[in-house]
Amino acid sequence: MSSHLSNDEFFTKLTSLLESRQQKGHGSIFLTQKRLTFDESSASKPTDSPLADLEPPSAPLPIIVRATDGNSQTKDRKKSEKVKLSTVVQPDDLEAFYTRYAEVCKQGMQALKKRDRSKRKKQKQGKKKAQEDKK
């Protein structure tokens, strides 16, 4: 992907991606975010400290948010296009972005099924009873 989407386009496409995963009933969506560093002037400064990367920046930096589905083009899977979405969020817009981001993610998680752990509990109870009977 050569360019980033606007925040509104990102949310629209993320919503459709989450809905398509819900309809299929399976699949993964990977959401990542990290600090975007593109300022060459600060990167070209010679630093004496070996831990210069850990020092806080002088100004707030934008954040890049990415979303992708779990599809890959391998021999054992049918070939399908991998969906890649990304947007850049400016420091001033972070609070509003994360509020909307949380809403979209919550809507996408409503169709998730709760794991059935009753089998595990029965197996553990059976093992405990067997150990108690041996004593």
Rosetta blueprint (number, residue, H / E / L):
1 M L
2 S L
3 S L
4 H L
5 L E
6 S L
7 N H
8 D H
9 E H
10 F H
11 F H
12 T H
13 K H
14 L H
15 T H
16 S H
17 L H
18 L H
19 E H
20 S H
21 R H
22 Q H
23 Q H
24 K H
25 G L
26 H L
27 G L
28 S L
29 I E
30 F E
31 L E
32 T E
33 Q E
34 K E
35 R E
36 L L
37 T L
38 F L
39 D L
40 E H
41 S H
42 S H
43 A H
44 S L
45 K L
46 P L
47 T L
48 D L
49 S L
50 P L
51 L L
52 A H
53 D H
54 L H
55 E L
56 P L
57 P L
58 S L
59 A L
60 P L
61 L L
62 P L
63 I E
64 I E
65 V E
66 R E
67 A E
68 T E
69 D E
70 G L
71 N L
72 S L
73 Q L
74 T L
75 K L
76 D L
77 R L
78 K L
79 K L
80 S L
81 E L
82 K L
83 V L
84 K E
85 L E
86 S E
87 T E
88 V E
89 V E
90 Q L
91 P H
92 D H
93 D H
94 L H
95 E H
96 A H
97 F H
98 Y H
99 T H
100 R H
101 Y H
102 A H
103 E H
104 V H
105 C H
106 K H
107 Q H
108 G H
109 M L
110 Q L
111 A L
112 L L
113 K L
114 K L
115 R L
116 D L
117 R L
118 S H
119 K H
120 R H
121 K H
122 K H
123 Q H
124 K H
125 Q H
126 G H
127 K H
128 K H
129 K H
130 A H
131 Q H
132 E H
133 D H
134 K H
135 K L
